[in-house]
Amino acid sequence: IHMGAELDWEMFSWWKGNWNLGINQGYPTMGLGARFAFFNLDLAYYAEELGTDDFPSKSERLVMEMSLEF
């Protein structure tokens, strides 16, 4: 099961972004996206279950992506 919500915001046409919150496999997910002129920044955190029912194992990720748009 995965549930979440996203809130988009815009200050100007060249400055906008979004906030994300959710839950996936019982673990929280979070994210932030920001667009400032030609610069993009995305941050995300999520976790997922990798193990079996007898030996549960959680894999956590914190991801940052930066890019330039031309």
C-alpha positions in Angstrom: 0.0 0.0 0.0 1.3 3.5 -0.9 -0.5 6.7 0.0 0.7 10.2 -0.2 0.0 13.9 -0.8 1.7 16.6 -2.8 1.5 20.3 -2.4 2.7 22.4 -5.3 3.6 26.1 -4.7 4.6 28.9 -7.0 6.1 32.3 -6.0 6.8 33.5 -9.5 6.8 31.7 -12.9 10.5 31.1 -12.5 10.4 30.1 -8.8 8.2 27.1 -7.8 8.4 23.8 -6.2 6.5 21.0 -4.3 6.4 19.2 -0.9 5.6 15.5 -0.7 4.6 13.3 2.2 3.5 9.7 2.1 3.7 6.2 3.5 4.9 3.1 1.6 5.0 -0.4 3.1 4.5 1.2 6.5 7.5 3.5 6.2 7.3 7.3 5.8 8.3 9.0 2.5 9.2 12.7 2.2 10.3 14.9 -0.6 11.0 18.5 -1.6 11.4 19.8 -5.1 12.5 23.4 -5.9 12.8 25.1 -9.3 14.7 28.5 -9.3 15.1 29.9 -12.8 17.4 27.3 -14.5 18.4 25.4 -11.3 16.5 22.4 -10.0 16.9 20.7 -6.6 15.1 17.5 -5.5 15.4 15.9 -2.1 13.7 12.6 -1.3 13.7 10.1 1.6 12.1 6.7 1.4 12.4 3.2 2.9 11.3 -0.2 1.7 11.1 -3.7 3.1 13.7 -6.1 1.5 13.6 -9.1 3.8 11.1 -11.9 4.4 8.5 -12.2 7.1 10.9 -14.3 9.2 13.9 -12.0 8.7 12.7 -8.4 8.0 15.2 -6.0 6.6 14.6 -2.3 5.9 16.5 -0.4 3.1 16.5 3.4 3.6 17.5 6.0 1.0 18.1 9.7 1.1 18.5 11.1 -2.4 19.5 14.5 -3.6 19.5 15.5 -7.3 20.7 18.9 -8.6 20.4 19.9 -12.3 20.5 22.8 -14.7 17.8 23.3 -17.3 18.6 24.8 -20.6 
